[in-house]
Amino acid sequence: MAAADGVKTSTSNMLNERLEFEYAAGDADSMEPVTEGLPGTDGASKPTQRIRINGQATIQESDVMASNGVLHVIDTVLPTDSGMPISTTLANHNLTIFKQLLVDAGLEDEFDDMSNRTFFIPSDQAFEQTEAGRYWIRQLKEHPENLRNNAALREFLEYHVVEPLIKTCSLEEKMLPTKAAKDVRVNLYTTNPLFSTVMNRATVNCARLVHFNEETCGSVVHQIDRVLDVPKMNLMEALAANPDYSMFLCMVSATNLTELLGSSEDDDVFLEVNEWYQETLQNKDELERIIRAHVLPNVICCTGIVPSEWPFVRTTETVGGNQLRLNRSRRPEIENAGITKCDIVAQNGIIHEINDVINVQAKRGTVAPAGSNTFPSFGSLARPLSFWFK
């Protein structure tokens, strides 16, 4: 067993858990005569400090040789993270806000008894950086007495729990049921332009998995970089609820495409009133083409948009059949537009706000209406445009 005086050395056990070794703090009882038996020594007995593991167990007898390995006898059982309940795992990984919400809601024992579950737990920083997270932090500080048996808090906490147990190697792009009886969507992305089929990044409702596969008793914990807030509206309702999206909503209604955004399928959209808008509104075919150029039949979160340069240009196809380039410089970009607000999650899709109308040409064989041009630039508009991925 190798250890250096005053220095911690480490390794991993067969559960892939970290073991740290260091000499025990020296009182007289921690010293015992042993034979070093290392290359270059004379094998003489001399006092040597005992080695402690993870600050919990002390090696009583070391280097017991067997035919297929070596044994070290310790004075106590080492606890394992995989045998700990979820509340202990949260404490060990400094996920203190989520744990305190469990305690104040009176749900700690219920969560500890769960098995065959996947927990998506936001970091404390994730709580501080999102509106929903800050709301629950305020409740913890100002009204902790109102959190016991709180139905909204229970739904919020249970929305972070999925059944069954799924490690990252088994994640697939699909909807997963939560204990709150609402689904979350898992997406997989690659950040390697050479190997576009090798997925090395995962999100759940566009929250990125930053630490993963922490085993707890009968379950697994994945740490995410934002809280999962239960979406209350579909895409059409989300557009109607925000006055910044009123123009795009008007365009959708004018082309009778409301079913596209109100269905259970996943989709997304944008705009602002001016002369161009009024002219375009008169041509329903052109208007529908514009709207379909801003809707994707698949979910792409901002974390899945990474830098891509020729010849490894990444594209995605809209419901109108247009190919749009995806890239990232200072911010995520879709064709000629920059995304200014990411990942507004609805029940049936995601909205991204963009700073320009996506400029796409009519398909070959399509004759543009007389007097019409390609889209003008709307980069100078005061209000952002909304871009909706299905």
SVG drawing of the C-alpha trace seen along z (x, -y; Angstrom):
<svg xmlns="http://www.w3.org/2000/svg" viewBox="-57 -50 76 69">
<polyline fill="none" stroke="black" stroke-width="0.4" points="0.0,0.0 1.6,-3.3 1.2,-6.5 3.4,-9.5 3.7,-11.4 1.6,-14.5 0.2,-13.7 -3.1,-12.0 -3.0,-9.4 -6.1,-8.0 -7.6,-5.3 -11.0,-4.0 -12.8,-0.8 -14.8,1.5 -17.9,-0.7 -15.8,-3.5 -15.9,-5.4 -12.9,-7.3 -10.7,-6.0 -8.2,-8.4 -5.2,-7.2 -3.2,-9.2 -1.2,-8.5 -3.2,-8.7 -2.7,-11.8 0.1,-10.7 -0.6,-9.8 1.4,-7.0 -1.3,-4.5 -1.1,-5.0 2.5,-3.9 3.3,-0.2 6.5,1.7 6.2,3.2 8.6,4.5 8.7,2.3 9.7,5.0 10.0,2.5 12.7,2.8 16.0,1.3 15.2,1.7 16.8,4.1 13.5,5.5 14.2,4.2 11.3,3.5 10.7,-0.1 7.8,-2.2 5.4,-3.2 2.2,-5.2 -1.0,-3.4 -2.8,-4.4 -6.3,-5.7 -8.8,-5.4 -11.3,-8.3 -10.6,-9.5 -12.9,-6.7 -11.1,-3.3 -7.5,-2.5 -5.5,0.4 -4.7,2.8 -2.8,5.3 -1.4,4.7 0.0,6.6 -1.5,10.0 -0.5,11.9 -2.8,14.4 -2.4,16.3 -4.7,13.9 -4.2,10.6 -3.3,8.8 -5.4,8.1 -5.4,5.2 -7.4,5.6 -9.2,2.5 -10.9,1.7 -14.4,0.7 -16.7,1.1 -16.3,-1.6 -19.7,-3.1 -20.5,-3.4 -22.4,-6.1 -24.3,-3.4 -25.7,-2.1 -26.7,-5.5 -30.3,-7.0 -30.9,-9.9 -30.9,-12.5 -27.3,-11.4 -26.2,-11.5 -27.5,-15.1 -25.7,-16.1 -22.4,-14.5 -22.5,-16.3 -23.5,-19.7 -26.9,-19.7 -28.2,-21.5 -31.1,-23.5 -32.9,-20.6 -32.3,-18.6 -33.6,-21.4 -36.8,-21.6 -37.3,-17.9 -36.9,-18.3 -39.2,-21.3 -41.8,-19.6 -41.8,-16.6 -40.8,-14.3 -37.3,-13.2 -38.3,-9.8 -40.5,-9.2 -37.7,-10.0 -35.2,-7.9 -37.5,-4.9 -37.6,-5.2 -35.8,-2.6 -35.3,-2.0 -35.5,-5.8 -33.4,-8.4 -33.0,-11.7 -32.2,-14.8 -31.0,-17.2 -30.2,-20.9 -27.0,-22.3 -27.3,-25.1 -26.0,-27.4 -28.7,-26.3 -31.3,-27.4 -29.7,-30.8 -29.6,-31.3 -33.2,-30.5 -36.4,-32.3 -38.2,-29.2 -35.1,-28.3 -35.0,-31.7 -38.7,-31.5 -38.1,-28.4 -35.0,-29.9 -37.2,-32.8 -39.8,-30.4 -37.1,-28.6 -35.9,-31.8 -39.1,-33.7 -41.9,-31.2 -40.5,-27.8 -43.6,-27.0 -45.7,-27.1 -43.7,-24.4 -44.9,-21.4 -47.4,-19.4 -47.2,-22.1 -48.8,-20.6 -46.9,-22.9 -43.6,-22.0 -44.3,-18.3 -45.0,-18.6 -41.8,-20.5 -39.7,-18.0 -41.4,-14.9 -40.9,-16.4 -37.2,-15.8 -37.7,-12.0 -38.0,-9.6 -38.7,-5.9 -36.8,-3.6 -33.1,-3.9 -31.3,-5.1 -27.5,-5.6 -26.1,-7.9 -25.0,-4.9 -28.6,-3.9 -30.1,-7.4 -32.1,-7.8 -33.9,-10.7 -37.4,-10.3 -40.0,-11.4 -39.6,-9.9 -42.4,-9.8 -41.8,-11.6 -43.3,-10.9 -45.3,-14.1 -47.2,-12.4 -45.7,-14.9 -43.1,-13.8 -39.6,-15.3 -37.7,-15.1 -34.2,-13.7 -32.0,-15.0 -28.5,-13.8 -26.0,-15.9 -22.5,-15.7 -19.8,-18.4 -17.4,-16.6 -17.7,-17.7 -15.8,-14.7 -18.0,-12.1 -21.5,-13.4 -23.1,-10.1 -21.1,-10.0 -23.3,-11.6 -21.3,-13.1 -23.8,-15.7 -27.2,-15.1 -30.0,-17.4 -33.4,-16.9 -35.9,-19.6 -32.8,-21.5 -31.0,-21.3 -27.6,-19.9 -26.3,-16.9 -23.0,-18.2 -22.3,-15.3 -23.8,-12.0 -24.2,-8.3 -23.8,-8.9 -25.3,-5.8 -27.5,-5.9 -29.5,-3.1 -31.3,-1.5 -31.3,-4.6 -29.0,-7.0 -28.4,-10.7 -27.6,-13.0 -26.7,-16.6 -28.2,-19.3 -27.4,-23.0 -30.9,-24.4 -34.1,-23.5 -36.9,-21.7 -40.0,-23.8 -43.2,-22.0 -44.5,-23.6 -48.2,-24.7 -48.9,-25.8 -48.5,-24.4 -46.8,-26.4 -49.9,-28.3 -50.7,-29.2 -47.2,-30.4 -47.2,-32.6 -50.6,-34.1 -49.4,-34.7 -46.4,-36.9 -47.2,-40.2 -43.8,-40.1 -45.1,-37.2 -48.4,-38.8 -47.3,-39.4 -46.2,-35.9 -49.4,-34.6 -51.4,-36.8 -49.5,-35.3 -50.1,-31.8 -53.8,-32.5 -54.0,-34.1 -52.7,-31.0 -54.8,-28.5 -51.7,-26.9 -52.8,-27.0 -53.2,-23.2 -49.5,-22.9 -48.5,-24.7 -51.3,-23.5 -51.0,-19.8 -49.3,-17.3 -46.5,-17.1 -43.4,-19.2 -42.8,-22.5 -41.9,-26.5 -42.1,-30.6 -41.6,-34.8 -42.2,-38.9 -43.4,-42.6 -45.8,-44.9 -44.5,-47.1 -45.0,-47.7 -43.4,-44.5 -45.6,-42.5 -48.7,-44.1 -47.8,-43.4 -46.8,-39.8 -50.1,-39.2 -52.0,-39.7 -50.3,-36.7 -51.3,-33.6 -49.0,-31.3 -45.9,-33.4 -46.9,-33.9 -47.3,-30.1 -43.8,-29.6 -42.3,-32.1 -43.9,-30.4 -42.9,-26.9 -39.3,-28.2 -39.3,-29.0 -40.6,-25.6 -38.5,-22.5 -40.0,-19.0 -37.4,-18.1 -36.2,-19.6 -32.8,-21.4 -31.7,-23.0 -29.2,-25.8 -26.6,-23.6 -26.8,-21.3 -25.7,-24.2 -21.9,-24.2 -19.4,-25.9 -19.2,-24.3 -17.1,-25.4 -16.8,-24.2 -16.7,-21.4 -18.4,-20.3 -21.4,-22.6 -24.4,-21.4 -27.9,-21.9 -31.4,-21.0 -34.6,-20.8 -37.7,-22.8 -41.3,-21.6 -41.3,-23.6 -38.4,-21.5 -35.7,-24.3 -32.2,-23.5 -31.0,-25.9 -27.4,-26.2 -26.6,-25.8 -23.5,-27.5 -22.3,-29.2 -20.0,-32.2 -20.8,-34.7 -24.3,-33.1 -26.1,-30.2 -27.0,-31.0 -29.7,-29.6 -29.0,-30.6 -28.7,-34.4 -30.3,-35.0 -28.8,-34.9 -30.7,-33.3 -31.2,-35.9 -33.3,-33.9 -32.9,-30.1 -35.0,-27.2 -38.5,-28.4 -40.0,-25.1 -43.7,-24.4 -45.7,-21.2 -45.3,-20.3 -42.1,-22.1 -39.5,-24.8 -39.4,-28.5 -36.1,-30.3 -36.2,-34.1 -34.1,-35.3 -32.9,-38.8 -33.8,-38.5 -36.2,-36.9 -34.7,-33.7 -33.8,-34.4 -34.7,-31.4 -35.3,-31.3 -38.5,-29.8 -38.0,-26.2 -37.1,-25.6 -40.1,-25.7 -41.9,-28.1 -42.6,-31.5 -42.3,-34.4 -45.3,-36.8 -44.9,-39.9 -43.1,-42.7 -41.9,-40.5 -38.3,-40.2 -36.4,-37.9 -36.9,-38.7 -35.6,-42.1 -33.4,-42.4 -35.1,-43.0 -32.0,-43.2 -32.8,-46.7 -36.2,-45.9 -36.5,-46.7 -38.4,-43.5 -36.8,-40.1 -38.2,-37.6 -39.3,-34.2 -38.0,-31.1 -39.8,-27.8 -38.3,-24.3 -40.9,-21.5"/>
</svg>
